[in-house]
Amino acid sequence: MTSISPLKEIIKKGLFGDYEGKKDNELINIKEITKLLIVQIVQYKNSSLEIKELPIDKLILPNDALGVNSNQDTRLLWNGPKNWLLVSNKKELLSGLKQSFRENDFAITDLSHSRAVIELEGDNAKEILKKGCPFNFNELKKNNCVNSVFNGITITIDMLNDSPNNLRLFALRSFGESLYHSISDACLEDGFKAI
């Protein structure tokens, strides 16, 4: 069975909006990210295990609000108290998770096919999100994440880099098309390049 990306027929590649006379680095780049392993990890209330004892791809689960721990292939996002999102290029991590994280202490849920992932890159990427999201993006820095809404669509925002701004937006697959149209509409004023 072949996996079909949520935005396969939606994103049309090219330049859109007010792009004329602007350099590539002045435009917002929008692309769909596919083939990621996305796993929700939840520690049960009655679990007494210390999360420091359970590394994933040599990373410890972050315990601070907005925290992200990462390496080249894997990102661990704090999603709430005792609740994390693992995002990785390494699909084989799932089997190791199920062995390391006992089902009496943790719920491990593969969300890979239930999420649409859109990446924004450009100096004004935060400004685009400010148009539809109530979060104070001046506080968001590299390796931070936040759960919020964009024009009424629940999203998780992961700040990959801050020079230039590079953000990943995760939404339920069924809202992927609406999120893409909302984001691309917000980008028209600055001009954007769909990749």
MARKOLZA-332339 format. One line per field, with one value per residue (C-alpha): residue number from 1; x, y, z. Coordinates in nm, 2 decimals, padded with zeros to 4 digits. Example, Ala and Ser with C-alpha at 12.3 -4.5 7.8 and 13.67 -1.06 7.14 Angstrom:
BEGIN
num	(1 | 2)
x	(01.23 | 01.37)
y	(-00.45 | -00.11)
z	(00.78 | 00.71)
//
This chain:
BEGIN
num	(1 | 2 | 3 | 4 | 5 | 6 | 7 | 8 | 9 | 10 | 11 | 12 | 13 | 14 | 15 | 16 | 17 | 18 | 19 | 20 | 21 | 22 | 23 | 24 | 25 | 26 | 27 | 28 | 29 | 30 | 31 | 32 | 33 | 34 | 35 | 36 | 37 | 38 | 39 | 40 | 41 | 42 | 43 | 44 | 45 | 46 | 47 | 48 | 49 | 50 | 51 | 52 | 53 | 54 | 55 | 56 | 57 | 58 | 59 | 60 | 61 | 62 | 63 | 64 | 65 | 66 | 67 | 68 | 69 | 70 | 71 | 72 | 73 | 74 | 75 | 76 | 77 | 78 | 79 | 80 | 81 | 82 | 83 | 84 | 85 | 86 | 87 | 88 | 89 | 90 | 91 | 92 | 93 | 94 | 95 | 96 | 97 | 98 | 99 | 100 | 101 | 102 | 103 | 104 | 105 | 106 | 107 | 108 | 109 | 110 | 111 | 112 | 113 | 114 | 115 | 116 | 117 | 118 | 119 | 120 | 121 | 122 | 123 | 124 | 125 | 126 | 127 | 128 | 129 | 130 | 131 | 132 | 133 | 134 | 135 | 136 | 137 | 138 | 139 | 140 | 141 | 142 | 143 | 144 | 145 | 146 | 147 | 148 | 149 | 150 | 151 | 152 | 153 | 154 | 155 | 156 | 157 | 158 | 159 | 160 | 161 | 162 | 163 | 164 | 165 | 166 | 167 | 168 | 169 | 170 | 171 | 172 | 173 | 174 | 175 | 176 | 177 | 178 | 179 | 180 | 181 | 182 | 183 | 184 | 185 | 186 | 187 | 188 | 189 | 190 | 191 | 192 | 193 | 194 | 195)
x	(00.00 | 00.14 | 00.11 | -00.03 | 00.07 | -00.21 | -00.12 | -00.01 | -00.27 | -00.30 | 00.05 | 00.13 | 00.49 | 00.60 | 00.61 | 00.29 | 00.18 | 00.39 | 00.72 | 00.82 | 01.14 | 01.23 | 01.53 | 01.49 | 01.59 | 01.31 | 01.04 | 00.88 | 00.94 | 00.65 | 00.68 | 00.52 | 00.74 | 00.66 | 00.80 | 00.85 | 00.80 | 00.57 | 00.50 | 00.31 | 00.46 | 00.25 | 00.37 | 00.09 | 00.02 | 00.10 | 00.43 | 00.73 | 01.00 | 01.24 | 01.24 | 01.62 | 01.66 | 01.50 | 01.70 | 01.57 | 01.83 | 02.07 | 01.83 | 01.64 | 01.27 | 01.25 | 01.08 | 01.05 | 00.75 | 00.82 | 01.14 | 01.28 | 01.58 | 01.72 | 02.00 | 02.04 | 01.76 | 01.53 | 01.34 | 01.17 | 00.90 | 00.75 | 00.37 | 00.25 | 00.32 | 00.44 | 00.34 | 00.59 | 00.60 | 00.88 | 00.96 | 01.23 | 01.36 | 01.45 | 01.14 | 01.31 | 01.29 | 00.93 | 01.01 | 01.28 | 01.03 | 00.78 | 01.05 | 01.21 | 00.89 | 00.68 | 00.31 | 00.24 | 00.42 | 00.37 | 00.12 | 00.31 | 00.09 | 00.22 | 00.07 | 00.28 | -00.01 | -00.25 | -00.06 | 00.00 | 00.34 | 00.41 | 00.75 | 00.79 | 01.13 | 01.22 | 01.30 | 00.93 | 00.80 | 00.70 | 00.52 | 00.31 | 00.20 | 00.12 | -00.16 | -00.37 | -00.22 | -00.25 | 00.09 | 00.36 | 00.62 | 00.87 | 00.93 | 00.97 | 01.34 | 01.53 | 01.45 | 01.12 | 00.77 | 00.42 | 00.06 | -00.17 | -00.43 | -00.40 | -00.72 | -00.91 | -00.70 | -00.52 | -00.14 | 00.19 | 00.47 | 00.83 | 01.10 | 01.39 | 01.61 | 01.61 | 01.85 | 01.66 | 01.33 | 01.24 | 00.92 | 00.73 | 00.36 | 00.18 | -00.20 | -00.44 | -00.44 | -00.80 | -00.72 | -00.40 | -00.56 | -00.74 | -00.41 | -00.21 | -00.46 | -00.47 | -00.09 | -00.05 | -00.31 | -00.12 | 00.20 | 00.06 | 00.15 | 00.52 | 00.53 | 00.61 | 00.77 | 00.59 | 00.85)
y	(00.00 | 00.34 | 00.64 | 00.96 | 01.29 | 01.51 | 01.80 | 01.61 | 01.76 | 02.09 | 02.26 | 02.40 | 02.48 | 02.83 | 03.20 | 03.37 | 03.70 | 04.01 | 03.84 | 04.07 | 04.26 | 04.06 | 03.84 | 03.48 | 03.54 | 03.80 | 03.55 | 03.30 | 02.94 | 02.70 | 02.32 | 02.01 | 01.77 | 01.40 | 01.07 | 01.16 | 00.94 | 01.13 | 00.96 | 01.09 | 00.97 | 01.01 | 00.90 | 00.78 | 00.96 | 00.65 | 00.59 | 00.64 | 00.61 | 00.90 | 01.02 | 01.08 | 00.70 | 00.66 | 00.82 | 00.83 | 00.85 | 00.97 | 01.25 | 01.30 | 01.40 | 01.77 | 01.86 | 02.24 | 02.42 | 02.50 | 02.28 | 02.08 | 01.85 | 01.76 | 01.61 | 01.59 | 01.33 | 01.35 | 01.62 | 01.57 | 01.84 | 01.91 | 01.89 | 01.93 | 01.77 | 01.41 | 01.45 | 01.47 | 01.45 | 01.27 | 01.38 | 01.19 | 01.08 | 00.74 | 00.52 | 00.24 | 00.43 | 00.32 | -00.04 | 00.06 | 00.29 | 00.01 | -00.20 | 00.07 | 00.24 | -00.02 | -00.01 | 00.00 | 00.34 | 00.50 | 00.53 | 00.53 | 00.64 | 00.66 | 00.97 | 00.97 | 00.93 | 01.15 | 01.48 | 01.74 | 01.91 | 02.24 | 02.41 | 02.79 | 02.95 | 03.31 | 03.62 | 03.71 | 03.36 | 03.46 | 03.77 | 03.54 | 03.33 | 03.65 | 03.72 | 03.42 | 03.31 | 03.47 | 03.35 | 03.61 | 03.50 | 03.75 | 03.50 | 03.19 | 03.10 | 02.82 | 02.48 | 02.60 | 02.46 | 02.57 | 02.44 | 02.71 | 02.79 | 02.95 | 03.09 | 02.84 | 02.54 | 02.37 | 02.35 | 02.26 | 02.50 | 02.38 | 02.65 | 02.47 | 02.77 | 03.15 | 03.26 | 03.26 | 03.18 | 02.82 | 02.68 | 02.35 | 02.35 | 02.02 | 01.99 | 01.71 | 01.56 | 01.66 | 02.02 | 02.02 | 02.18 | 02.45 | 02.53 | 02.55 | 02.79 | 03.00 | 03.01 | 03.08 | 03.36 | 03.52 | 03.50 | 03.68 | 04.03 | 03.93 | 03.70 | 03.33 | 03.04 | 02.70 | 02.43)
z	(00.00 | -00.10 | 00.12 | -00.04 | 00.11 | 00.23 | 00.00 | -00.31 | -00.54 | -00.35 | -00.37 | -00.71 | -00.75 | -00.85 | -00.75 | -00.62 | -00.48 | -00.47 | -00.58 | -00.87 | -00.81 | -00.50 | -00.44 | -00.35 | 00.01 | 00.05 | -00.04 | 00.19 | 00.08 | 00.14 | 00.11 | 00.23 | 00.43 | 00.38 | 00.49 | 00.85 | 01.15 | 01.39 | 01.72 | 02.02 | 02.35 | 02.67 | 03.02 | 03.24 | 03.57 | 03.77 | 03.60 | 03.83 | 03.56 | 03.51 | 03.15 | 03.18 | 03.18 | 02.84 | 02.56 | 02.20 | 01.93 | 02.20 | 02.30 | 02.63 | 02.63 | 02.71 | 03.04 | 02.99 | 02.83 | 02.46 | 02.47 | 02.18 | 02.19 | 01.85 | 01.64 | 01.27 | 01.22 | 01.52 | 01.71 | 02.04 | 02.11 | 02.45 | 02.39 | 02.75 | 03.09 | 03.03 | 02.66 | 02.37 | 01.99 | 01.82 | 01.46 | 01.28 | 00.94 | 01.10 | 01.06 | 01.25 | 01.57 | 01.62 | 01.69 | 01.94 | 02.11 | 02.16 | 02.32 | 02.54 | 02.66 | 02.85 | 02.78 | 03.16 | 03.17 | 02.83 | 02.54 | 02.20 | 01.91 | 01.55 | 01.40 | 01.08 | 00.84 | 01.03 | 01.00 | 00.73 | 00.77 | 00.61 | 00.63 | 00.60 | 00.55 | 00.52 | 00.72 | 00.74 | 00.83 | 01.18 | 01.04 | 00.83 | 01.13 | 01.33 | 01.08 | 01.20 | 01.53 | 01.88 | 02.00 | 02.07 | 01.80 | 01.93 | 02.21 | 01.98 | 01.92 | 01.76 | 01.92 | 02.06 | 01.99 | 02.07 | 02.02 | 01.90 | 01.63 | 01.29 | 01.15 | 01.37 | 01.28 | 01.56 | 01.48 | 01.64 | 01.55 | 01.56 | 01.52 | 01.33 | 01.28 | 01.33 | 01.06 | 00.84 | 01.02 | 00.95 | 01.10 | 01.06 | 01.11 | 01.20 | 01.16 | 01.13 | 00.78 | 00.72 | 00.79 | 00.57 | 00.27 | 00.46 | 00.65 | 00.33 | 00.17 | 00.49 | 00.50 | 00.13 | 00.14 | 00.43 | 00.22 | -00.09 | 00.05 | 00.08 | -00.22 | -00.18 | -00.36 | -00.34 | -00.36)
//
